[in-house]
Amino acid sequence: MFSRTERAFLEILRRSPGAGASVELEAAFPNPAYRRKLMWGIRQKAGRSLADWQLYSVAARRDPRLLPPELSTPGARVPLFADPLVTFGQRLRRAWFRRRPSASLPRAADPPRGS
């Protein structure tokens, strides 16, 4: 949701108490106009997504499968499914190139053979 810069800004606010945050923010972001712009952007994003996060919070309390794996039950992972045809093609391709070590995939810049 937030950019890396906005995360860095919020991290400084989180770990620095009171006046210490102002000093650290001034050191990390010396331009006061840029600090105001970051603060404004963070408020805008947080305000727009607040209703969504409240909805998510209520739903996650009712169904823990919505929580990230490290917060939910141990061993719970998102199931991954692959198209059987794609899986077969990948196995076939690996087997083909394992048997022919000198073979490689053609590159787009290579001219066609025989011309």
ZABA-850743 format. One line per field, with one value per residue: residue in one letter; x, y, z of N, C-alpha, C in turn; residue number from 1. Coordinates in steps of 0.2 Angstrom, whole numbers. Example, Ala and Ser with C-alpha at 12.3 -4.5 7.8 and 13.67 -1.06 7.14 Angstrom:
BEGIN
fimar: [A	S]
n.px: [66	64]
n.py: [-28	-11]
n.pz: [39	35]
ca.px: [62	68]
ca.py: [-22	-5]
ca.pz: [39	36]
c.px: [66	64]
c.py: [-16	0]
c.pz: [39	39]
zagu: [1	2]
//
This chain:
BEGIN
fimar: [M	F	S	R	T	E	R	A	F	L	E	I	L	R	R	S	P	G	A	G	A	S	V	E	L	E	A	A	F	P	N	P	A	Y	R	R	K	L	M	W	G	I	R	Q	K	A	G	R	S	L	A	D	W	Q	L	Y	S	V	A	A	R	R	D	P	R	L	L	P	P	E	L	S	T	P	G	A	R	V	P	L	F	A	D	P	L	V	T	F	G	Q	R	L	R	R	A	W	F	R	R	R	P	S	A	S	L	P	R	A	A	D	P	P	R	G	S]
n.px: [4	9	23	41	48	38	36	48	47	36	41	51	43	37	47	53	51	40	48	60	57	54	67	74	67	69	83	83	74	77	70	57	45	44	43	30	22	24	18	5	2	2	-8	-19	-19	-21	-33	-42	-41	-46	-59	-59	-49	-55	-65	-58	-52	-63	-68	-56	-56	-66	-63	-49	-41	-39	-29	-11	1	11	4	-7	-13	0	8	-1	-4	-6	-15	-8	-11	-9	-11	-14	-9	1	10	14	20	31	38	41	49	60	65	69	79	88	93	99	112	120	110	101	89	82	88	80	88	96	99	89	92	101	100]
n.py: [-6	6	16	13	24	30	20	20	33	31	21	28	37	27	21	31	41	55	71	66	60	70	76	65	63	75	74	62	66	80	91	101	103	91	82	86	83	69	65	70	61	49	50	51	39	30	34	32	18	13	9	-3	-11	-12	-20	-31	-35	-39	-49	-58	-61	-70	-80	-88	-92	-81	-74	-70	-83	-84	-79	-86	-103	-115	-122	-120	-116	-107	-115	-122	-123	-131	-130	-146	-148	-139	-142	-155	-152	-144	-154	-163	-154	-152	-165	-167	-158	-162	-174	-170	-162	-152	-145	-130	-118	-109	-92	-76	-68	-76	-82	-91	-109	-116	-106]
n.pz: [0	4	-2	-3	3	10	19	26	32	40	48	55	63	70	78	85	99	102	102	97	85	76	75	69	58	51	48	40	30	23	17	21	14	6	17	22	10	10	22	19	8	14	24	15	8	19	23	12	12	24	27	20	27	39	36	32	44	52	45	45	58	59	50	50	40	31	36	35	32	42	53	55	58	61	47	37	21	6	-6	-21	-38	-54	-71	-79	-92	-94	-83	-88	-100	-95	-88	-99	-106	-97	-97	-110	-112	-103	-108	-119	-117	-124	-131	-132	-128	-142	-146	-148	-156	-163	-180	-191	-193	-207	-216]
ca.px: [0	14	29	47	49	33	37	54	44	32	46	55	38	35	52	56	46	39	52	65	55	55	74	76	63	73	89	81	70	78	66	51	39	44	40	23	20	24	13	-2	1	1	-15	-24	-19	-24	-40	-45	-41	-48	-65	-57	-45	-59	-69	-54	-51	-68	-68	-51	-57	-71	-60	-42	-38	-38	-23	-5	3	15	-1	-13	-11	6	8	-7	-1	-11	-14	-6	-14	-6	-14	-10	-5	7	14	16	25	37	42	44	55	66	68	72	85	92	96	103	116	122	105	99	83	84	87	77	93	99	96	86	97	100	99]
ca.py: [0	12	16	12	30	31	15	23	39	28	17	33	39	22	19	37	44	62	76	62	58	76	77	60	64	81	71	58	70	87	96	101	102	84	79	87	79	62	65	70	55	43	51	50	32	27	36	28	11	12	4	-10	-14	-14	-26	-37	-37	-42	-56	-62	-64	-75	-85	-87	-93	-75	-71	-72	-89	-83	-77	-91	-109	-118	-127	-117	-112	-106	-121	-120	-128	-130	-134	-152	-148	-135	-147	-160	-148	-143	-161	-165	-150	-154	-172	-166	-154	-166	-179	-166	-156	-147	-142	-125	-114	-104	-85	-72	-65	-81	-83	-98	-113	-118	-100]
ca.pz: [0	5	-5	2	6	15	24	30	35	46	53	60	67	75	83	89	103	102	98	94	78	72	73	65	51	48	46	34	25	25	14	24	9	5	23	22	5	12	27	16	4	19	26	9	7	24	24	7	13	31	27	18	32	45	34	32	51	55	41	47	65	59	46	51	33	28	39	32	35	49	58	55	60	58	41	33	15	0	-11	-28	-43	-60	-77	-80	-98	-93	-79	-92	-104	-91	-87	-105	-108	-93	-99	-117	-112	-99	-112	-124	-114	-129	-134	-128	-131	-147	-144	-153	-160	-168	-186	-192	-196	-214	-221]
c.px: [4	20	35	48	44	33	43	51	40	36	49	50	37	41	55	50	46	44	58	63	56	63	76	73	67	79	88	78	71	74	59	44	38	41	32	19	19	18	6	-3	-1	-6	-20	-25	-23	-31	-44	-46	-44	-54	-63	-53	-50	-63	-65	-53	-57	-69	-62	-52	-62	-68	-53	-38	-36	-31	-16	-2	7	10	-6	-10	-5	5	2	-4	-7	-10	-13	-8	-11	-10	-10	-6	1	12	18	22	31	41	45	50	61	69	71	79	90	96	100	107	118	116	103	93	86	83	84	82	96	95	94	92	95	99	106]
c.py: [6	11	15	18	31	26	18	28	36	24	22	35	33	21	25	40	52	66	72	61	64	77	71	61	70	78	67	61	77	92	96	101	95	80	80	83	72	61	65	64	49	44	49	42	28	28	32	21	9	7	-3	-14	-16	-20	-32	-39	-41	-49	-61	-65	-70	-81	-84	-89	-87	-72	-74	-79	-89	-81	-82	-98	-112	-123	-125	-113	-112	-112	-118	-125	-126	-133	-140	-152	-144	-139	-152	-157	-146	-149	-163	-161	-151	-160	-171	-163	-158	-171	-176	-160	-151	-143	-136	-122	-109	-97	-81	-69	-70	-82	-90	-102	-115	-112	-96]
c.pz: [0	1	0	6	11	21	29	34	41	51	58	65	73	80	87	93	102	98	95	86	74	70	68	58	47	45	40	28	26	22	17	20	7	11	23	16	7	17	24	12	9	22	21	8	12	25	19	9	20	31	25	23	38	42	34	39	54	51	44	54	64	55	46	44	29	30	35	35	41	55	59	58	57	52	36	27	10	-5	-18	-33	-50	-65	-79	-87	-98	-89	-84	-97	-101	-90	-93	-107	-104	-95	-106	-116	-107	-103	-117	-121	-118	-132	-129	-132	-136	-144	-149	-158	-165	-174	-187	-195	-203	-219	-221]
zagu: [1	2	3	4	5	6	7	8	9	10	11	12	13	14	15	16	17	18	19	20	21	22	23	24	25	26	27	28	29	30	31	32	33	34	35	36	37	38	39	40	41	42	43	44	45	46	47	48	49	50	51	52	53	54	55	56	57	58	59	60	61	62	63	64	65	66	67	68	69	70	71	72	73	74	75	76	77	78	79	80	81	82	83	84	85	86	87	88	89	90	91	92	93	94	95	96	97	98	99	100	101	102	103	104	105	106	107	108	109	110	111	112	113	114	115]
//
